[in-house]
Every structure is written in structure tokens, then in C-alpha cells.
Amino acid sequence: MIKKNSLIARYRVQALVSFVMVCALSLPATADKAVAPDSLNKPASVATPFDPQQLKGVWVNQRGSTLDIAKLENNEFRGLFTTAVAATKTCIGAPVEVHGFINGNAVSFSLSMESCGSPVTISLAGYIDEQNQLDVMFLVQSSGKDQWNSRAINRDVYTKMNPSKQ
């Protein structure tokens, strides 16, 4: 059991290091030092104050996957994520539970694809931008194995569906 726990801790550290590296690589650099864009020197904000209740509803990303936020209380939310793409074909179209938090316009949430037969867990973090789109970076971890395809980091943009189309 100790070996399994230390392995889990190792993967958590590796995931965090990978995420920090991706963030660092996305900053512009000069010949001698990295320079943060002006937008990083100012507090994040949206054009108007953001009401967390606006998060409720169905969001769809560019791949056709959906995020249905049904319950939001004390800036904590729950809902369902339904993927349109997956290596484990039984997961396509199968809703899985999602749990997350919202702080201002910043959002983070996690899910496991275990219920549809996949060894994948996914963590997402991002913000709701001025166009009312949910812009997130995500980290996918598969199987807890250390191999070339066990971890992926990418970006998705979710657009809130019109309530009449839900």
C-alpha cells in the first residue's frame, strides 16, 4: 500500500510540474529573461461583475463535448460531462459526474471516466471570458502509468448553449 501511495504522490507532483512548465512556456521571452504580458500584471476581470449563477446550464466545446452544470451552491458546482471524443469508445456519449468550484470568473473542475470503462481522470481550470465563453486548460492522466501517452495537456473553449436549444 505504501508503494501505491508514493506512486500516486509522484504522479501528482509530475502533473503539477508539467502544468507549471506549460504555463512558463506560454510566456513571451527576451534574450535574457521571461517577461510577463501586461495582462498578467493586472487583476483578472470581466467587463461586468460576474454572477456565478451564470455558470449553470449546458456548455459545448469545439469537439462537441458537453458540460451540464445543474447545481451551484456556495461557489461549488456539480453536473455532468459528456465527451464526444475518447479512446475508450464506451465513454462517447456516456455522461460522467463533474465536481468543481467557481471564484469570480475563475473555474476549476475534475472528473473520472471510470464509470464508462476508461482509466482516465481529467482536471480542468480556466475562466469565463468577456465573450461569456469558458476557456480552460486541461490535464488528462491515464492509468497512472509513466509512458509516452499517459498524460496530455490541452485547451478547450466552451460556449454556453441557448436555453431554447437545450
C-alpha positions in Angstrom: 0.0 0.0 0.0 2.8 2.4 0.8 4.3 1.9 -2.7 1.0 2.7 -4.3 0.5 5.9 -2.3 4.0 7.1 -3.0 3.4 6.3 -6.7 0.2 8.4 -6.6 2.1 11.3 -4.9 4.8 11.1 -7.5 2.3 11.4 -10.4 0.6 14.3 -8.7 3.9 16.1 -8.5 4.7 15.3 -12.1 1.3 16.6 -13.2 1.9 19.8 -11.3 5.4 20.2 -12.7 4.1 19.6 -16.3 1.4 22.2 -15.8 3.8 24.8 -14.5 6.2 24.1 -17.4 3.4 24.6 -19.9 2.4 27.9 -18.3 6.0 29.1 -18.3 6.5 28.1 -21.9 3.4 30.2 -22.9 5.0 33.4 -21.7 7.0 35.6 -24.2 10.7 35.7 -23.5 13.5 38.1 -24.2 17.1 37.0 -24.8 17.9 37.1 -21.0 14.6 36.7 -19.1 11.0 35.9 -19.4 8.6 38.9 -19.5 5.0 38.6 -18.3 2.5 40.3 -20.6 0.8 43.4 -19.2 -2.4 41.5 -18.7 -0.7 39.4 -16.0 0.2 42.5 -14.1 -3.4 43.4 -13.7 -6.2 41.6 -11.8 -8.3 39.3 -13.9 -11.7 40.7 -14.6 -14.6 40.5 -17.0 -16.3 43.6 -18.5 -19.1 43.4 -15.9 -19.3 41.8 -12.5 -19.8 38.1 -13.0 -22.7 36.3 -11.3 -21.6 32.7 -10.5 -25.2 31.6 -11.3 -24.4 32.3 -15.0 -22.3 29.1 -14.9 -25.5 27.0 -14.7 -26.6 25.5 -17.9 -25.2 23.5 -20.8 -21.9 24.4 -22.3 -20.4 22.8 -25.5 -16.8 22.8 -26.6 -15.3 22.8 -30.1 -15.2 19.0 -30.2 -18.9 18.6 -29.3 -18.4 17.5 -25.7 -20.9 19.0 -23.2 -20.7 20.2 -19.7 -24.1 20.4 -18.0 -23.9 22.4 -14.7 -27.1 21.8 -12.8 -26.3 22.5 -9.2 -24.4 25.6 -7.9 -24.2 26.4 -4.2 -21.7 28.5 -2.3 -19.4 28.7 -5.4 -19.3 24.9 -5.6 -20.9 23.1 -8.5 -21.9 19.7 -9.7 -23.1 18.4 -13.1 -22.4 16.0 -15.9 -19.7 15.9 -18.6 -20.4 14.0 -21.8 -17.5 13.5 -24.1 -17.8 13.4 -27.9 -14.2 12.0 -28.3 -12.5 9.3 -26.4 -10.1 6.4 -27.0 -12.5 4.2 -24.9 -15.5 4.1 -27.2 -17.9 3.2 -24.5 -17.3 6.7 -23.0 -18.5 8.6 -26.0 -22.0 9.9 -25.2 -21.9 8.5 -21.6 -22.4 11.2 -19.0 -20.0 11.2 -16.0 -20.2 13.3 -12.8 -18.2 16.5 -12.6 -17.4 18.5 -9.5 -15.9 22.0 -9.4 -15.6 25.4 -8.0 -16.0 29.0 -9.2 -14.3 32.0 -7.7 -15.3 35.2 -9.5 -14.9 34.3 -13.2 -12.2 31.6 -12.4 -13.4 28.0 -12.7 -11.9 24.6 -11.9 -13.4 21.1 -12.1 -12.5 17.4 -12.2 -13.9 14.2 -13.4 -13.2 10.5 -13.7 -14.1 8.4 -16.8 -14.0 5.2 -14.7 -17.8 4.8 -14.8 -17.7 4.2 -18.6 -14.7 1.9 -18.5 -11.9 4.3 -19.1 -8.7 4.6 -16.9 -8.7 8.4 -17.4 -9.1 11.3 -14.9 -9.3 14.9 -16.1 -8.7 18.2 -14.3 -9.7 21.5 -15.9 -9.0 25.1 -14.9 -9.8 28.3 -16.6 -12.1 31.4 -16.7 -15.2 32.8 -18.2 -14.0 35.4 -20.7 -15.6 38.7 -21.9 -17.5 36.8 -24.7 -19.1 34.6 -22.0 -17.1 31.6 -23.1 -15.5 29.1 -20.7 -11.8 29.0 -21.7 -10.0 26.1 -19.9 -6.7 24.2 -19.9 -7.0 20.6 -19.1 -4.7 17.8 -17.9 -5.7 14.2 -18.8 -4.0 11.4 -16.8 -4.4 7.8 -18.0 -3.9 4.7 -15.9 -1.3 6.2 -13.5 1.4 4.8 -15.8 4.5 6.6 -16.8 4.6 6.2 -20.5 4.6 8.5 -23.6 0.9 8.7 -23.9 -0.3 8.6 -20.3 -0.6 12.3 -19.9 -1.9 15.1 -22.1 -2.4 18.9 -21.6 -4.6 20.9 -24.0 -7.1 23.7 -24.2 -10.8 23.8 -24.8 -13.3 26.6 -25.2 -16.9 26.0 -24.2 -19.8 28.2 -25.4 -23.0 28.3 -23.4 -25.9 26.9 -25.3 -29.0 28.9 -25.8 -31.6 27.6 -23.2 -34.1 27.1 -26.1 -31.7 24.7 -27.7 -31.0 22.6 -24.6 
